[in-house]
Structures are given as structure tokens and as C-alpha cells.
Amino acid sequence: MAKRWSVELGLKGASGEPVDLWRTLSSHGVADLPPNVIDDQARTLETTLALPRNRARTIRMRSGRPGRVLIEGEGIAASDAPAVKEAARHILRLDADLSGFYEAAREDPDLGWACAGAGRMLRSPAVFEDVVKTICTTNCTWSATVRMTTALVEHLGLEALDGRHAFPTPAAMAEAGEDFYRDTVRAGYRGAYLHALAADVAAGSLDLEALNDPELPDDEVAERLLALPGCGPYATAHMMMLLGRYSRLILDSWTRPKYARLNGRKAADKTIERRFRRYRDYAGLAFWLYLTRDWVEG
């Protein structure tokens, strides 16, 4: 039996604002794609992380003592602990400062509830993973998205002690042949995009992690995303949210009808944008939370 390891992290944002763990874990649908496993009953997240020296380990995140999240795992060496803790903080976006959003939300009767700690968009350990998953959501059913990401993880990801796999590295995806994307992943036209993206990142000609740089203006980040193979306007809007850039609303075939149901009638995109304009850089986040409040009971 591998030795168990655990650590607790404080559930506070960069300015000391509260963090609702379950709202964060269930913040968007892509959060539940492999290698992530979300248990709605236990309110936990399990994920498998790629670690240095070609190894992988699975961790579990769940509520710990009041105001803290417990991170647990097996076979995690002392030398790996800092990397695992940092990965957990990154995934939960504990370095983000949402105090400005909460200040605006307090004055909004439709969103005041969010000030208790909602609003953090769960992210992957690497931007590359989020981009690949986002491309796998385009122009297809959710079951197809799950099939594609599951195949990538199970066939190309590093295997952990428990038999689970981490998300594949760009190099592993670049080395896979055309037949793998066609016959195993069944990615359709996306196969060429995924392979080209992975090859560019693996070769060092594309640095997706640079998109985390807070000094980059939103317009430049959006321009870089749109230039990626397979990343159109929808994928770009989704990725902007996962990068913590919330100025733009995700207006698509799910968000528009959901807004109409909640609002009682259909609305033009410009009308919707005007409703959330007061949130400025957080307009897209306010819109998303307005739509997803019912995802968590209470």
C-alpha cells in the first residue's frame, strides 16, 4: 500500500474573499471531463496529475476543516508535495482576486448570493489541457466530447499508481498518428487541429501558458486564441472565461435559451450585454453565474 499524504489549504482568494468549494468544483461542464471525476453526492473532485520524472499521481479534493479544502493522495513523495499543492491552488484558482466582482454583485438582487464565494472557474493544471478540451466541445454532442477526451487520457496519459491516467502531454499527443485521432479518438475534423496544436506546443513554437500573463490585454489574448487551429469565436469565448478573463459573455445555443427561461422572454444579444454592462471586466462572469445559480441547491 502506498503511503497516504494530505494537506489543507485555506479557502480564501487573493484579497481574503471567501471561496465556495462546491460552487468552484461545479462551476462549468468542462470541469467534469477526464482526468477529473466529480462526485455530486460526496462533493469531491478527483484528478490525476502528471509529475516530474514521467510519473502521475491521483489526488482528491474535499471539504476539510471550516474554511479549508483537504487535498489527499497516495504515493506522493515529500519532494512532490510543493508541486501538488501548487497544482491544487492553481486548479481552484485561489490566486484570483474576485473582490471587485463581489463589490458590484452586492448591489444586484439577482447576483447578491454569489458574494458568499461563487465565481471561480475551475481550471486545468495547464492551458494546453483546457484548450484541447474546449476544442473537443465544438460542434458535437456532450457524449462525443466525453468520448474524445476519455480516449486521449486513457491511451496517451501517464498512468498513476491506481491505474488512472493524467491528461496527455503535448509531446504524447504530437507523437500519435492520424489513425489514432481518426479511429480511436474519433475526433473527426478536430483530429488535425488537435495534432497540429500539440505539435506546435511540443516543438516550442507555441507557448499557451503565456496566456496566463495578467499583463496581456484581453484583445491580444482573444486574438492569439482565434489564431489557434480549431479555436473559433465560441471556443475563444469559453477559453477567455477559463483564463479568468470575464469581460465577454458566452452567447451560444445553451446560454441564450437559458437566459430566456430565467428572464421570462427572449432577448437580443445586445440587450443581454446591456443587462450586465455594469460589471465591466466581470460582465461575462456575472452572466454565467446568473445562468448557473440552479446548478447547486441552496
N, C-alpha and C positions, 0 to 999 in steps of 0.2 A: 504494500500500500504506500502510495506517495504521501509525503508529509503535507498536512493541511497548512494553509497560510491565510491570513486575513488582516485587514486594516480598515479603519473607519476614516471617512472624510467628512468634513463639515459641509452641510448643505446651505452654503451661502455664496452669493455672487460676488463680483469684484468690488461692489460698494456695500457689501454686507446685506444685500437684499435676500429675502428667503427664496429657497428653491423647493418646489413641489416635486419630489422624486417621481411619483407615478405619472404626473402630468408630463414630465420630461420623457420618461420611457415610452409613453404612448402619444408622443407629440405629432407623429406623422406615420403614414403607412410604410414607407421605405425602412423605417426603424426596425421592422419585424422581418426583414429579409436575411437569409443566411449570410454570415455565420451566426447572426443574432437569433435568439429564441426568447420570446416574451411570454411569460406565464400570467395570464389575466387573473387567475384565481389567487396565486401566491404573490402577484405583483412584483415579479422579479425579471431581471434580464440576464441571460447567459450569453456569452460571446467567446469566441476563440481568437486569441491574439497571436500574431506572428512575432517571435522574439529573435534577438541576435543568435548567431551560430546555428541558423537553419532549424530552429525549434519553434513549437507552438504550445500554448497553454490556454485552458479554458477558465474563465472567471465568471463569478455570479455577483450581481449587484442586487441588494435588497435593503429595506429599511433597517437601520441599526438603532442605536440609542436615539432619543428625541433630537431632531435636528441634524442627524448624521446618516450617511449611507455606509453600509457594510459591504466591503469587497472581499470575496472569498475565492480561493483556488487551491489546487493541489500541484505539488511538484514545482513550486515557484521558488527558486533559489534566492538567497539574500541579495546576490548581485543583480537579479532580475526585478526585485521589488520596486526600485525607483521608476523603472520604465513602465511597469504595470500600473503603479499609482498615477503616473503622469498620463498614461493612456486612458485610465478611468476618468480623470479630471477633464481630459480633452473630450471624450465621448459625451459626458454630461454637460459640457460647456460651462464649467464652473468659473472659468476665467472671464466670462462675459459680464458686462455691466448693463442690466436692464432697468436701472433706476429711473432713467429718463422716460422709458415707456410707461412704467408704473405711475409716474407723476401725471402723465396725460390720461391714463386709464381711470384714475380715481374720480375724474370729473365726468366719466361716461357711464351712465346707468347700465348699458349693455355689456360693459367690459370691466367694471369695478372688481368683479370676482377674481379676475386674473392677478390682481395685486398680491394675492396670497402665495404666489410663487410659480404661476404658469408662464409659459412663453419661451422656454429654452428648447431649441430644436436639436434633438439627439443627432449626433453626427458620427461618422465612422472614424477610425484612427487616422485615415489618410484621405485626402481629397480625391485621389485616384479611385478609391473604392466607391465613394459617393457618386462620382461621375459615371462610372461603369453601371452602377445600379440604376441611376437615373435614365441612362440610355436604354436600359432594359425595360423601362416602364412606358416607352413611347410607342404609340400606335398598336397597342395589343391589350389583351385581357390581363387581369391580375394573375390568373393561374399561369399564363405564359411567362410573366415576369418572374414568378417564383420558380418555375421550371428552369429558366435560363440561369438565374443566379445560383440555384442549388447545384446545377451541373458544373458551373465554374468552380464553386467552392469544393465540392466533393472530388472532382477529378484533378484539380490543379493546386489546391491549397495545401499548406503544410499540415501534417497530421499531429494532433496533440495526444497526450497520454490516454485520454478517454476515448480515442477514436474519432473525435470530431476534427474538423478542418478549419483553418483560418482562411480568410479571403486571399486569393492568389496574388502573388507579386506581379508587377508589370512584366518582369522577365519571364515568369512562368506562362503568362498569357501570350507574350510575344512569341514564345517558342512553340506554342500549339499551332497545328496546321489548319488549313482551310477546312479540311474534312471534319475536324473536331467541332468547329463552330457551326458547321452545316448539319452534321449527323448527330452529335452528342448534345450540344447546347441548343441546337435548332433555333438559332438566332435570326435566321432569315437575312435580310439586307443588313442587319445590325452587326453580323459577324465580321464583315470587312472593317466596319468602323471600330469595333472593339479591338481587333487585331492591330489596326493602324495606331490607335491611341496607345495601346500597351507598348508597341514597338518604339514609338517616339519617346515615351517616358523612360523605358528601359535604356534607350540609347543616350539619354541625357539631353536630347534636343527639345524636350518639353518639360517644364517644371510646374506641375499642377499645384504643388504645395505652396508655391509663391502666391497663390490666390488668397491665402490666409493673411497676407500682409495688410494690416489695417491702414497703411499709408496709401494703398491703391484706391483711387476713386471708383465709385460704383460703375460709372460708364466704361471705364477701362476694363474692369473685371468682366462686365457683360460682353464687351467686345471680344475679349480673349475666349470666353466660353462659347460664343457664337461661332468662333473660328475652329472649334474642335469638331472632328468628324462625328456626325450623328447628334450634335447638340444644337437643336433649333430653338425657336423662341420659348416653347413650353419648358424644355429641358433647362434652358438658361434661367428662366424664372424660378424653377424648382431649385436649381443649384445655388442661386443667389440666396435663397432662404436658408439652405443648409450651410452656407458660408457665413451666416449671421449678417446678411445684408438685406434689410427688410423694407426698403423704400418702395419696392414694386409689388403689386398684387398679382397673385397667380389666378388668372381668369381662364378657366377651361371648362370642359364638358361636365365636370363634377362640381366645381365651385359655383358656377353661375346658377344651376338649378337649386343647389343647397341654399344659396343666398335668397333665391326667390321664395323657397318654402319658409324660411325663417322670417323674411321680410313681409310675407303675405302677398307679394306680387313680383313679377319680373321687373328687372331694371337694366337699363343700358350700362355698358361698361363705364362710361364717363360718370354716370350717376353713382355707381358703386365707388369709384375712385374719389368722387367728391365727398361721399359719406365719411371716408377715412383719411381725408387730406389733413385733418388737424394733427394726425400722428406723425406727419412728416417722414423722417427716416424710418419710422416704425409702422408705416401705413400697411405694408404687406403682412406684418406680424399681427396687427390688430384685426385685419380682415380674416386671417387664418384662425385666430382664436375665437372670433365671432362665429365662425362656421363649425368649429370642433368642440365647443363647450360641452356638448352632449356625449362626447367620447368617454368621459369619465363621470360616473354617477356622483351625485352630491355636489 
